Amino acid sequence: MKAARVARKIVLPGGLTILHEKNPVSKAFCVGVWTRTGARDERAEDAGLCHFLEHMLFKGTVRRTAKQISQEIERVGGSLDAFTTKDTMCVYAQVLESQRTVAFDLIADMLNESRFADEHVALERGVVLEEIGDVDDAPDDLIHELFAASLYPRHPLGRPILGLKSTVSRFGRADLVRYSRRVFRASNLVVAVYGNVDEKELLDLCRERFQFPRGTLARVPARLPAASPKHRHVRRKLHQQHIVLGRRTFSFLDERRYALMVLNAMIGGGMSSRLFQKIREEMGLAYSVFTYVDQSRDTGMFAACMAVRPGNAGRAIAAVRKELESARNGGLTRRELKDTKEHIKGRILLGLETSASRMMRLARNEITFGRQVPERELIRYIEAVKMGDVAGVAREVLDTGAHTIVSLGPSAAGL
């Protein structure tokens, strides 16, 4: 493994956090500005406002039209993008290192000087409503929103990031101004930079362009509802039955997260995983079958997902449950553990080969752990996971009697 590059962390007097990983031999440069809060920190009446704000940042500033923003970044061969999650929002640019000031100028202008013109708000409101409609028409996306809503009823984590038609339809310029002033505060922001720039120049760029007001962290507290297993079926006239089953787990701050990462990969993280081999390769019941883990600062979830012919739903659910219970009751092998850890290590290292992935890792480590976790340290944690660690997590997470099952399609069979 190559020697790890050292990431620097600087906190300016106003509270803005700057992270920098320098690579003097790379022509690639990436800068991202992240909020420490996301869709889960919205009030109920603001559901979807964080995502709507992300869209509106691209729709014109005092100095630039939306077309000019696109032209300026593409004229230098770069790209500009953004995304919203339950825990954060990010706007980032990738350019050649010689064009780094262009990236800083554009992002700073978008964050500080967006117009939120009424006519643009109206147009983009329609776009987001279409996006919500797209999810409603895409069962392989909708099933995960239904599952989250079942795990976290009447809680922000159970709401879709895009928001609801009823809330998005009401958003106006005043809402965007209010919300942007709440989240674009120095202590709520992280600037993550990967690329060849001297520290003095980087600090000058940030001080000149990212002059955000002070303020407290823009989080909205919400008590988690009591966890209880549910069986829910949403009837739709579809060719396939989409099914998710799983339960809440622990947060990304829990020391068991590495064992859960390994367990997830063993059960449904790839083509050699247990569920893929059993449900697809051996039984031929599904084209796509997989598991995933989604964790936040105070909770998390484990889920197994598949889409099958409606007549096979009951058989498929029974087969998945049997496979999960087998793994829970000592069916996992040391060979599986060894192979899975090697698989995870390879995926981690291969996933850090772009400037954007390096930038994102910087920010996510800071927002999640408050420090940088070097690749070597992460690999050590993975290597240190023992069979007993995986078995302990499996006994809790793979208890099918505690699982919520959500089904979307024409049949409620198997529930």
Sequence and secondary structure as in RCSB ss.txt:
>XXXX:A:sequence
MKAARVARKIVLPGGLTILHEKNPVSKAFCVGVWTRTGARDERAEDAGLCHFLEHMLFKGTVRRTAKQISQEIER
VGGSLDAFTTKDTMCVYAQVLESQRTVAFDLIADMLNESRFADEHVALERGVVLEEIGDVDDAPDDLIHELFAAS
LYPRHPLGRPILGLKSTVSRFGRADLVRYSRRVFRASNLVVAVYGNVDEKELLDLCRERFQFPRGTLARVPARLP
AASPKHRHVRRKLHQQHIVLGRRTFSFLDERRYALMVLNAMIGGGMSSRLFQKIREEMGLAYSVFTYVDQSRDTG
MFAACMAVRPGNAGRAIAAVRKELESARNGGLTRRELKDTKEHIKGRILLGLETSASRMMRLARNEITFGRQVPE
RELIRYIEAVKMGDVAGVAREVLDTGAHTIVSLGPSAAGL
>XXXX:A:secstr
      EEEEE TTS EEEEE  TT  EEEEEEEES  GGGS GGGTTHHHHHHHHTTS BSS  HHHHHHHHHH
TT EEEEEE SS EEEEEEEEGGGHHHHHHHHHHHHHHB   HHHHHHHHHHHHHHHHHHHT HHHHHHHHHHHH
HSTTSGGGS TT  HHHHTT  HHHHHHHHHHH SGGGEEEEEESS  HHHHHHHHHHH                
     EEEEE   SSEEEEEEEEE  TTSTTHHHHHHHHHHHHSSTTSHHIIIIIIIT   S EEEEEEE SS E
EEEEEEEE GGGHHHHHHHHHHHHHHIIIII  HHHHHHHHHHHHHHHHHTT SHHHHHHHHHHHHHHHSS   H
HHHHHHHHH  HHHHHHHHHHHT GGG EEEEEES  TT 
